[in-house]
Amino acid sequence: MTRIAFIGLGNMGGGMAANQAKAGHEVAAFDLSAQALEKAVAAGCRAAGSAAEAVAGAEVVITMLPAGPHVRAVYADEVLTKALKSALLIDCSTIDVESARAVAADAKARGFRFADAPVSGGTAAAEGGTLAFMVGCDEADFAAVEAALAPMARAVIRAGDHGAGQAAKICNNMVLGISMIGVCEAFALAEKLGLDPDRFFEIATKSSGQCWSLSNYSPWPGQVPAAPSNRDYEGGFATAMMLKDLKLAQEAAAKSGAATPMGAQAEGMYALFDRLGGGAKDFSAILQLFRGNLP
């Protein structure tokens, strides 16, 4: 049994913390939402009254927070001042590379081991313990990080040094956002041309149009049983979160001088869909924008 502090129990963090408890670890959980905390307790976690209380005595600290400023504040104010120096610190939030490296430098200066380890897989994978983790850490710390993440993971890959996990995540999600728009446009065109969507799915998944957004996460209902398109696009990966990741990618591109015109176009499309009321829906719901089926 490992003593784990888990801070941030939202759509992703709740399932992740539950899997740590299911693996037999002692999980002290904290979130500002009382409802999220209640769910964590029902899943076998112990409720903590604050982040500082959660990390006290923990051997591993895992955070899953909304954005860079939250991560910086929680680590500076509560984690780095209250955790055991022997604790392994892992941030699974998706944030900007600069913030990840800043927190890592602060943690290292205080004698902590730290990793940025954002995830891919969505809420179903968070609940099922099948997330993919992209890790930025010192090479010597990776084995410990991998072991700590194992109850929540199907794959744990070291991307490189601190900040590399975040770099991998924003690049990966830029690919995902762009490819989903292409799949949705193709379905909308197929419909206009009178092509049966199920027949198009069958053909495209067996030919050069095959991609993860189509084969594993089809935006057209009834084709992939686990896809959010079968649940009126509820759950999954919210459009607002995809937009956040695409904004991070564009900010990184601007700072590094990279040319990402398709990424910029994808950000604009998801921003439009978000403003038209699609922010809470899974990002694959952008299909309905192209079909003209917005409420």
N, C-alpha and C positions, 0 to 999 in steps of 0.2 A: 504494500500500500504506500502510495506517495501522497504527501500533503500538497494539494493544489489550490491556488487562489485563482478564481476565474472572474474577471471584471468585464462586464458588458454582456448582457443576456438577451439581445435582440433577436431578430429572425434567424441569424446565423449562430450567435453565441449560445443561445438557449439549448439548441440541439447538441452543440459541441460540448458544453459543460455536462449535459446529461450523459453523453458517451464516456466521459471521464469517470463519472460516478458509476456507470454500468460496468466499467472495467475494474471496479473495486477500489478506486482511489477515494481519499477523503477530500471532498471538494467544498471549499468555502467560497460561496458565490455572492457577488454584489452587482446590483443595477439600480439606477434611479427609479425605475418602474417597479412598483409594488407587485403588479400583476406578473411581470416577467420573473420576479424573485419567487413568487408563489409557485410558478410552474417549475422552476429549478428545484425548489424544495420537494415538490411532488415527484420529481425525477431522481431524487436521492441526494441532492446537494444540501449543504447547510447554509442558511442565510446569514450573511454578515451585515452589520449595520453601516459599514462604510468600506471604501476600497482599502484604507489603511488597516482596518480590522481584518479584512480578508487576507491581506498579505502577511500579517504578523505570524511568524512561524512556518510559513509555506516554503516548501522545497522547490516548487515550480510556480511561477506567476504567469498566467496567460491573460492577455487583454484583447478585446474585440470591440473597438470603439468607432464612432462615426467618421472622424476626420482628424487630420494632423494636429490642429490646436487641442483637441480633446486628449490625444495621446501625449503630447508634450506636457499638458497640465497634470494629468494623472500621474505620469512618471515623476515629474519634478516635485509635485506637492505631496504625493502619497506613497508611491512604490519605492523610489530610490531613498526615501527618508525612513521607511518603516520595514522594508524587507530585510531578511537575513542576507549577509554578504555572500553566503554560499548558494543563495537561490539562483535558479536559472530563469531568466526573464525572456518571455516570448510574446511579441506583439503580432497578432494575426489580422489587425485592421488593414484596410486598403487606404494608404495615405501617400502623400508626396515623398519622393526619394529624399529630398532635403531634410524633411522632418525625421524620417527614419534614421538617417545618418547622424543627425543632431542628438537624438535620444540615445543612439548607440554610443556616441562619443561621451556623453554625460555619464551613461551607465558604466562604461569602461573606466572612465576616470575615477569612479567611486569603487572600483573593484568588482563589478558585476559581470557575469556572462550575459550577453544579450543577442537576440535574433529577431529580425523582421521576417515574418512568415505568413504573408497573405495567402488566401485560399481561392480555389476554383471549384465549382460544383453546385452551388446554389443550396437552397434550404433542404431539398430532398437529400442531398449528399451530407449536409450538416447533421441531419437527423439520423441518417443511415451509417454514419461513420466512414464515409467513402470520399472524403475531400482530397483534393490534390494541394499540397503545400509547396510554395516556392520560397526557399529559405535564403536569407542573406545573413551570414555569420562568419566568425572565425572558423577556419577549417577544423581546428582542434575541438571545437564545441559541437560540431555537427552530430556526432553520434548521440550525445545527450539530448539534443534537440529532437532528433528523429525518434528516439525512444519516448520522449514526452508527448509527441504528437501522434504516436502510433494508434491510440484508441479512437482517433477521429479521422484516420487517413486511409486512403488506398495507395497513395504515393506521396513521398516526401523527397524533394529534390533540392540539393544545394545549388542555388543559382550563382553564388559567388560571395563576395564580402558584404559587409553591411550596406543596405540599400539595394542590393541586387535583387532581393526578393520582390521589392516594390517595383523595380524596373521591369522584371519579368511579368508581374501581374498586369501592369497598365498596358504593356505591349500585347499580351495575350488577350486582354479584354477589348483592345482596339480591333484586333482581328475578329473577335466574336461579334462585336457591334456592327462592323462593316459587313461581315458575311451574312448576318441575319437580315440586314436590309436588302441585300441581293436576293436572298431566298424569298423574302416577302414580295419584292417587286416581281419575281418570276411567277409566284402563285397568282398575283393579281393579274398579270398579263395572260397567263394560261386560262384563267377564268373568263377574261374578255374574249379570248379566242375560241371559247367553247370547249376547251380541253378539260376533261374530268380531273379534279384535283388529286384524287386517289391514284388515277392512272399516271398522272404527271409525277407524283411522289414515287411510284414504283419504278418508273423509267429513270428519273434523275438520280435516285439512290443506287442505281446499278450502272450509271454512266459518269461522265466527267463532271457533272454538276454535284456529285456527292460531296457533302461536308458535314461537320458536326451539327451545325445549326439546322440542317435539313434532316439528317438521318436519326439523330438522337434527341432533337428538340423541336420537331416540326411545328411551325406556327399554325398549321391548318388542323383543326380539331379532328380527332378520331384516327390519326395515323401513328402516333407514338404514345402508347398508353400513359406513360409517366409524365408527359409534357404538360405544362400549365395551360396550353391551348384547350385541353379537355376539361378544365375547371374554370372556364370563363377568364382565363389568364390570371387567376388568383394564385398567390404563392410564387415560388420560383425566384427570379431575380428582377426586382422592380425596375421599371424604366428610369426612375429617379436615381437609382444606384448606378445603372449603366451610364447615365448622363454624367454623374459624378466622376466615374472612372475615365470617360472620354475627355472630360475637362482636365483631369490630371495628366492624361497623355498629351493633350495640346499644350499645357503649361510646360511639360518636360520638353516637348519638341521646340517650343519657342526659346527655352533657355539653352538647349543644346545645339540649336541651329539645324535640326532635322526637318526634312520636307515630308509632311504627312497630309497631303491634300484630301485623300479619301477619309482619313480620320476626322478632319475638320468638317467634311460634308456629313459624316455620320453624327458628329456632335450636334450639328445644326438640325438634322432631322429628328433626333431624339429630344432636343430642346423644344422643337415645335410640338411634337407629340405630348410632351410633358405639359406644355402650356395649354394644350387643348383638352387636358383632363386625364391623360393616360399615365401620369407619374406613378400611381400606386399599382398599376397593372404590370404583369411580367413584360419584359422588353420585347418579347415576340409578338405582343399585341399590336405592335406598329403595323402589322399586316392590315389591320382594319383601317388605318389611315390611308393606305394605298387603295383599298377597296371602296373607300368612301362611306364606311359604316360607323363613323364616330357617332356617339349618342348626342 
